[in-house]
Amino acid sequence: MTVFVSLTLREQNETVHPHRIHKRTRGNLEQHMSQIQARSYRPKQAAELLGIGPATLWRWIKEREDFPKPKRLSPRCTVLDGAELIAWRDAQGEGVSK
């Protein structure tokens, strides 16, 4: 079955047009979406994903108990899990309040 859709992937700031995914089957599209959620985000990218600034992201990490915790890969490299961020964002309802 071929899927003809146009969807916006906020996670990648990329619009997928019908002509780019017309050969993808439903299973492949779902696999592609799960790969987007499986990635890690640097703090600046995570802030963009949530529609906030980097300072707000760090404040939320410090102050909000339910906010996903970052992982330190090295002294100069911190990442946040994409699936955790998306799940947290979706659990907040309509709008994420600053």
N, C-alpha and C positions, 0 to 999 in steps of 0.2 A: 504494500500500500504506500503510495506516495503522498506526502503531506505538503500542501501549499499554504504557507502562513507567512505573515510578516510580524516579527516580534522584536521587541527591544530588550537587549540583554543589559540591564543596568549594571550588572557585575563587571562587564567588560567595557562599558561605554561604547557599545558597538551595536548598530542596527543590522539585523540579518534580513535581507530582502528575499522575496520568494524565489527569484532566479538563483540565489546562492544556496538554497536548501532544497530545491525541487527533487534532488536525487536522494535525499536523506529519508529513510523510513522512520516511522514513529519510534522504533526502538533506538535507532541511531541518534535521533533528536534528543530523546530522554537521556541517553548516554552522554551526549555533548553537554547537556544541562548539568548532569551530575559531576562532570569533570570541572565545570566552572565552579561549583560549590566546593569541590575538593581542594581547590588551590589555597595557598596562603597569601595574605596581603601584608605589604609593608604598611606602617602606620598612616602614611599619606594616602595610599590607595584605599585603606579601610575607612578613613575619614570621608573620602570622596564617595565610596559606596553607600555610606550612611547619610550623606548630604550635610556633613558638618565640617568644621575646621579641625586641624590637627590639635590645637590646644584643647578644644572641647573633647576630642577623643581621649586625650591623656587624662583630663579631669574625670571623665566617665569611668575610665579604667581604675582610677584611684578611689572614686566616691561611690560608684554603683556596685553593689554586691552581686547583682545578677548579670553584670556585663562580662563578656568573654575575656579571659585573661590572656595577655600576650605571652609568646614563647621567645626566649632569648636564644638565638642560634650561635651568636658570638657576642663579644662585648660591644660591637658596633652594629649588630644586625638583630632586629626584633621583628617578629611576624605575628599575625593573628590568623587563626583558622577561619577560612571562608565559610564553611558549613555552620560553624558556631555563630559567626556574625550574622549570617542570613537568617538562621533560626531565631536569634535574639531580636533582630529587626522585625521579623514577621510576628513574633510574640507581642510586640509593642502595640499592635493594632494599626489604626489609621495613620497616625503621625508620630514620629519620634520627637519627644519634647526635649528641648535643650535645657 
